């Protein structure tokens, strides 16, 4: 009955979502800690334990509210623009994707000068991406509207992700990359714990519009890991081992060195590794796709600083 009512009254659902988002943003501004507890309770139906965090999400919440808070290096590396400088400082400039442009506002962009294919994004959060594989088909007015909306948003307030709070907002444009067959390249996400890369998330068949993916998890011997709840499981043979696995390990180990936890994201295009981003709060510390055993296992691997 309730579902049918909501389907017929979508505007009520939209209003509720906007009010709920506004509530979270206000709460995050007043107290990121209280906001985190409320958001965690809503997603997992249990109390967030910050005094003695145990599982993966709880420890990420603790890091977010303590170690990441007012940490200049974390702020730099969470910034999708300034993270490039960190990668360069670590000696890996060759893995950076080509930078086409960087702007402080939408009005500074000269769309005529952009190539036929590109990716344009905001640097201060997640999901702020416009992927253009044919500029002739791109609705530029719609793209401008999206970018202006995103630039007005304080992304960190949505889920109290204060590692994004101090980022100076910019719009960046990078080279469009694909697997050579018109599809997104495979996304390899390396989970690093206390300076050691241990597991790889392999993300394939990403949908251009929804960005939904199929995911599998492996160790560095490319042995599949039983990390996921049934809803997210796929056949392991769908996930190809990267050609540059050892090099990815080496680079990730250097990039992750200062952090108790970070996820180092790469793309592989042919024989080339391309840096994606450094992620400190995967899924806003609300990873519901991992099973309970994995939540505990990954949590045990994070050694919290005193």
VENWO-V800240 format. One record per residue. N is the residue number from 0. RES is the residue in one small letter. PSI is psi in degrees with one decimal (* if undefined). BURIAL is I if it has 9 or more other ideal C-beta (glycine too) atoms within 8 Angstrom, else O. D_LAST is the distance of its C-alpha to the last C-alpha in Angstrom with 2 decimals. Layout:
N|RES|PSI|BURIAL|D_LAST, N|RES|PSI|BURIAL|D_LAST
//
This chain:
0|x|-47.9|O|50.73, 1|x|-42.8|O|47.58, 2|x|-42.8|O|47.04, 3|x|-40.5|O|50.66, 4|x|-44.4|O|50.43, 5|x|-36.2|I|47.39, 6|x|-38.6|O|49.17, 7|x|-14.5|O|52.15, 8|x|60.4|O|50.14, 9|x|-32.4|O|47.64, 10|x|-31.3|O|47.61, 11|x|-41.9|O|46.18, 12|x|-44.2|I|43.35, 13|x|-41.4|O|42.74, 14|x|-43.5|O|42.73, 15|x|-43.9|O|40.30, 16|x|-42.2|O|37.89, 17|x|-42.2|O|38.14, 18|x|-41.4|O|37.59, 19|x|-41.6|O|34.58, 20|x|-42.7|I|33.05, 21|x|-40.8|O|33.84, 22|x|-45.6|O|32.22, 23|x|-39.4|I|28.94, 24|x|-41.7|I|29.08, 25|x|-43.8|O|29.76, 26|x|-40.0|I|26.98, 27|x|-37.3|I|24.47, 28|x|-41.4|O|25.71, 29|x|-48.1|O|25.40, 30|x|100.6|O|22.03, 31|x|-31.6|I|20.18, 32|x|-48.5|I|18.18, 33|x|-42.9|I|21.50, 34|x|-42.9|I|23.12, 35|x|-40.3|I|20.58, 36|x|-41.0|I|21.18, 37|x|-45.9|I|24.91, 38|x|-42.2|I|25.03, 39|x|-45.4|I|23.07, 40|x|-41.3|I|25.39, 41|x|-37.8|O|28.40, 42|x|-32.7|O|27.61, 43|x|-4.9|O|26.48, 44|x|37.1|O|28.11, 45|x|163.1|O|25.14, 46|x|135.1|O|22.42, 47|x|123.8|I|19.11, 48|x|98.7|O|16.37, 49|x|-16.1|I|13.28, 50|x|-35.3|O|12.16, 51|x|66.8|O|12.13, 52|x|143.1|I|12.97, 53|x|-53.6|O|15.05, 54|x|-180.0|I|17.36, 55|x|-51.2|I|17.44, 56|x|-40.5|I|18.29, 57|x|-43.0|I|15.83, 58|x|-34.6|I|12.81, 59|x|-38.9|I|14.55, 60|x|-43.8|I|15.05, 61|x|-45.3|I|11.41, 62|x|-43.5|I|10.84, 63|x|-43.4|I|14.09, 64|x|-11.7|I|13.34, 65|x|-74.8|O|9.98, 66|x|-39.3|I|9.34, 67|x|-20.5|I|13.14, 68|x|125.2|I|14.19, 69|x|33.6|O|16.11, 70|x|108.4|I|15.02, 71|x|-37.1|O|18.39, 72|x|-39.4|O|18.14, 73|x|-43.0|I|17.32, 74|x|-45.2|I|20.17, 75|x|-44.5|I|22.44, 76|x|-23.1|I|21.90, 77|x|-19.8|I|22.36, 78|x|118.5|I|25.58, 79|x|-14.4|I|28.36, 80|x|-52.6|I|30.22, 81|x|-19.0|I|27.71, 82|x|-28.1|I|25.98, 83|x|-39.3|I|29.25, 84|x|-37.6|O|28.54, 85|x|-44.2|I|25.19, 86|x|-40.7|I|27.12, 87|x|-43.8|I|29.79, 88|x|-29.7|O|27.48, 89|x|-2.4|O|26.23, 90|x|21.3|O|29.94, 91|x|41.0|I|30.91, 92|x|-30.3|O|33.23, 93|x|-16.3|O|35.81, 94|x|-0.8|I|33.95, 95|x|137.2|I|33.86, 96|x|151.0|O|36.41, 97|x|129.7|O|39.23, 98|x|121.6|I|38.55, 99|x|-38.1|I|41.73, 100|x|159.9|O|40.78, 101|x|133.3|O|38.21, 102|x|156.3|I|39.17, 103|x|-17.4|O|37.94, 104|x|162.0|O|40.35, 105|x|-35.8|I|42.64, 106|x|-16.5|O|45.72, 107|x|-12.5|O|44.93, 108|x|127.1|I|45.31, 109|x|97.3|O|48.67, 110|x|-29.2|O|49.06, 111|x|-27.6|O|52.26, 112|x|-10.7|O|50.44, 113|x|148.7|I|47.93, 114|x|175.4|O|48.87, 115|x|-27.7|O|50.30, 116|x|138.0|O|46.98, 117|x|168.5|I|43.50, 118|x|128.4|I|40.17, 119|x|137.5|I|39.18, 120|x|161.9|I|35.84, 121|x|150.5|I|33.60, 122|x|-5.2|I|30.35, 123|x|18.2|I|28.20, 124|x|-157.5|I|27.74, 125|x|147.9|O|28.96, 126|x|4.8|O|32.52, 127|x|68.3|I|34.19, 128|x|137.9|O|36.55, 129|x|116.4|I|40.31, 130|x|114.6|O|41.64, 131|x|113.5|I|45.18, 132|x|1.9|O|47.27, 133|x|103.6|O|50.53, 134|x|-27.0|I|50.73, 135|x|-29.4|O|54.27, 136|x|-4.4|O|52.95, 137|x|129.8|O|50.01, 138|x|95.1|O|50.46, 139|x|-38.1|O|49.27, 140|x|-40.6|O|49.69, 141|x|-40.1|O|47.48, 142|x|-41.7|I|44.88, 143|x|-42.4|I|44.99, 144|x|-45.0|O|44.59, 145|x|-47.7|I|41.49, 146|x|-41.0|I|39.88, 147|x|-40.2|I|40.72, 148|x|-47.3|O|39.24, 149|x|-38.7|I|35.97, 150|x|-22.2|I|35.77, 151|x|-20.2|O|36.16, 152|x|141.3|O|33.27, 153|x|91.0|O|29.70, 154|x|-36.9|I|28.31, 155|x|-26.3|I|24.75, 156|x|-20.4|I|26.21, 157|x|-42.0|I|27.66, 158|x|27.2|I|24.47, 159|x|39.0|I|21.97, 160|x|82.4|I|20.70, 161|x|-5.5|I|19.43, 162|x|-17.2|I|18.72, 163|x|-6.7|I|22.55, 164|x|-43.7|I|23.02, 165|x|9.0|O|23.56, 166|x|131.3|I|25.74, 167|x|118.9|O|29.24, 168|x|133.3|O|31.61, 169|x|161.2|I|34.00, 170|x|130.0|I|36.38, 171|x|152.1|I|36.53, 172|x|128.8|I|39.18, 173|x|164.9|I|38.84, 174|x|138.3|I|41.30, 175|x|128.5|I|42.20, 176|x|144.4|I|41.29, 177|x|177.4|I|42.83, 178|x|9.8|I|43.58, 179|x|-7.1|O|47.12, 180|x|20.2|O|48.60, 181|x|7.5|O|47.76, 182|x|161.2|O|44.64, 183|x|144.1|O|40.96, 184|x|159.7|I|39.35, 185|x|139.1|I|37.03, 186|x|117.1|I|33.43, 187|x|119.8|I|30.92, 188|x|114.2|I|27.31, 189|x|120.8|I|24.91, 190|x|118.4|I|21.66, 191|x|131.4|I|19.03, 192|x|116.9|I|15.85, 193|x|47.4|O|13.42, 194|x|10.3|I|16.44, 195|x|117.9|O|19.07, 196|x|127.0|I|21.81, 197|x|-37.4|I|22.72, 198|x|155.3|I|24.94, 199|x|126.6|I|27.51, 200|x|127.2|I|28.82, 201|x|117.8|I|32.48, 202|x|121.6|I|33.95, 203|x|165.5|I|37.74, 204|x|46.4|O|40.69, 205|x|130.7|I|38.89, 206|x|130.9|O|41.23, 207|x|-34.8|O|41.93, 208|x|-52.9|O|42.29, 209|x|-18.8|O|39.81, 210|x|14.7|I|37.34, 211|x|146.2|O|37.15, 212|x|166.5|I|36.56, 213|x|138.3|O|36.81, 214|x|145.3|I|33.67, 215|x|156.8|I|33.05, 216|x|141.7|I|30.08, 217|x|158.4|I|30.31, 218|x|-174.4|I|28.56, 219|x|1.5|I|29.52, 220|x|8.0|O|32.58, 221|x|41.6|O|33.62, 222|x|127.5|O|33.63, 223|x|142.8|O|33.39, 224|x|136.3|I|30.46, 225|x|72.6|O|31.19, 226|x|-23.1|O|28.47, 227|x|150.6|I|30.63, 228|x|161.2|I|32.38, 229|x|-36.0|O|36.16, 230|x|-29.0|O|36.80, 231|x|5.4|O|35.11, 232|x|140.0|O|36.42, 233|x|165.6|I|38.96, 234|x|130.8|O|40.85, 235|x|-27.7|O|38.73, 236|x|-4.6|O|41.66, 237|x|-17.5|O|41.39, 238|x|105.9|I|38.28, 239|x|139.0|O|39.26, 240|x|133.1|O|37.15, 241|x|144.3|I|36.39, 242|x|-31.9|O|38.57, 243|x|39.3|I|35.74, 244|x|-46.9|I|33.14, 245|x|-39.1|O|32.21, 246|x|-39.1|O|32.08, 247|x|-41.9|I|29.88, 248|x|-47.2|I|27.42, 249|x|-46.8|O|27.51, 250|x|-46.3|I|27.08, 251|x|-39.0|I|24.26, 252|x|-39.0|I|22.37, 253|x|-41.5|I|22.79, 254|x|-31.4|I|21.96, 255|x|-5.5|I|18.76, 256|x|-41.9|O|17.24, 257|x|-1.6|O|14.66, 258|x|139.4|I|13.32, 259|x|-36.4|I|11.29, 260|x|139.6|I|14.50, 261|x|148.6|I|17.77, 262|x|124.1|I|21.38, 263|x|119.1|I|23.86, 264|x|131.8|I|27.35, 265|x|156.3|I|30.60, 266|x|153.4|I|34.30, 267|x|117.3|I|36.87, 268|x|103.8|I|40.33, 269|x|-119.3|O|42.75, 270|x|6.3|O|41.30, 271|x|135.7|O|38.99, 272|x|134.5|I|35.26, 273|x|127.9|I|34.41, 274|x|136.4|I|30.93, 275|x|-72.9|O|30.21, 276|x|171.3|O|26.84, 277|x|125.6|I|23.06, 278|x|121.7|I|21.82, 279|x|-24.5|I|18.28, 280|x|70.4|I|19.38, 281|x|133.1|O|22.32, 282|x|36.7|O|24.79, 283|x|32.6|I|22.62, 284|x|30.0|I|20.18, 285|x|45.7|I|23.33, 286|x|103.5|I|24.50, 287|x|-4.1|O|27.32, 288|x|-19.8|I|29.04, 289|x|141.8|I|26.80, 290|x|169.9|I|27.94, 291|x|-40.3|O|25.89, 292|x|-40.3|O|25.48, 293|x|-39.9|I|24.11, 294|x|-43.8|I|21.66, 295|x|-43.6|I|20.21, 296|x|-48.6|O|20.59, 297|x|-34.1|I|18.86, 298|x|-41.5|I|16.02, 299|x|-25.5|O|15.55, 300|x|-18.5|I|15.42, 301|x|116.1|I|12.35, 302|x|108.5|O|9.21, 303|x|135.7|I|6.42, 304|x|150.1|O|3.78, 305|x|*|O|0.00
//
